[in-house]
Amino acid sequence: MTMYPIKKPEITTDGRTVWVNAPICIGRFGPVGGEVMDYLPGIGYDGCECVQPNWAVWCKRMHEVHEIVIPEDMRPTWVPNPDG
């Protein structure tokens, strides 16, 4: 469950890396791995979980920690498409 309400996160990509901002960076995924950050307003970062460069695992953790669903069209170009 999310630690604070996220009304509308900004999810951006340059084709290689994905960033999730709400309004500060709470998630990032790229070729060397991903991070899911815990952030508490007024306190700051309260931890960071690093994951291997596995798109499915990172998306799952973003949903578990922040209740954010990462759209499939944000998948980096270097991540194989599971549907072929």
JOPEJO-V269565 format. One record per residue. N is the residue number from 1. RES is the residue in one small letter. PHI is phi in degrees with one decimal (* if undefined). Layout:
BEGIN
n = (N;N)
res = (RES;RES)
phi = (PHI;PHI)
END
This chain:
BEGIN
n = (1;2;3;4;5;6;7;8;9;10;11;12;13;14;15;16;17;18;19;20;21;22;23;24;25;26;27;28;29;30;31;32;33;34;35;36;37;38;39;40;41;42;43;44;45;46;47;48;49;50;51;52;53;54;55;56;57;58;59;60;61;62;63;64;65;66;67;68;69;70;71;72;73;74;75;76;77;78;79;80;81;82;83;84)
res = (m;t;m;y;p;i;k;k;p;e;i;t;t;d;g;r;t;v;w;v;n;a;p;i;c;i;g;r;f;g;p;v;g;g;e;v;m;d;y;l;p;g;i;g;y;d;g;c;e;c;v;q;p;n;w;a;v;w;c;k;r;m;h;e;v;h;e;i;v;i;p;e;d;m;r;p;t;w;v;p;n;p;d;g)
phi = (*;-63.9;-84.1;-156.7;-71.6;-110.1;-78.5;-151.1;-71.7;-99.5;-113.7;-129.8;-149.4;-110.8;97.2;-113.0;-126.6;-118.0;-120.2;-122.0;-120.0;-156.8;-82.0;-91.0;-67.5;-115.7;-164.9;-149.9;-137.8;-151.6;-59.8;-96.5;141.8;-138.3;-129.8;-123.5;-97.2;-96.1;-133.9;-115.5;-53.1;84.0;-112.8;111.1;-65.6;-118.9;140.7;-146.8;-109.2;-99.9;-127.4;-62.5;-72.0;-120.7;-55.3;-63.4;-65.3;-63.4;-60.7;-62.6;-67.9;-61.8;-70.7;-66.4;-84.0;-117.8;57.6;-110.2;-97.4;-85.3;-63.0;-61.4;-71.8;-90.5;-57.6;-59.4;-64.0;-83.3;-83.6;-60.6;-79.2;-65.2;-90.2;93.4)
END
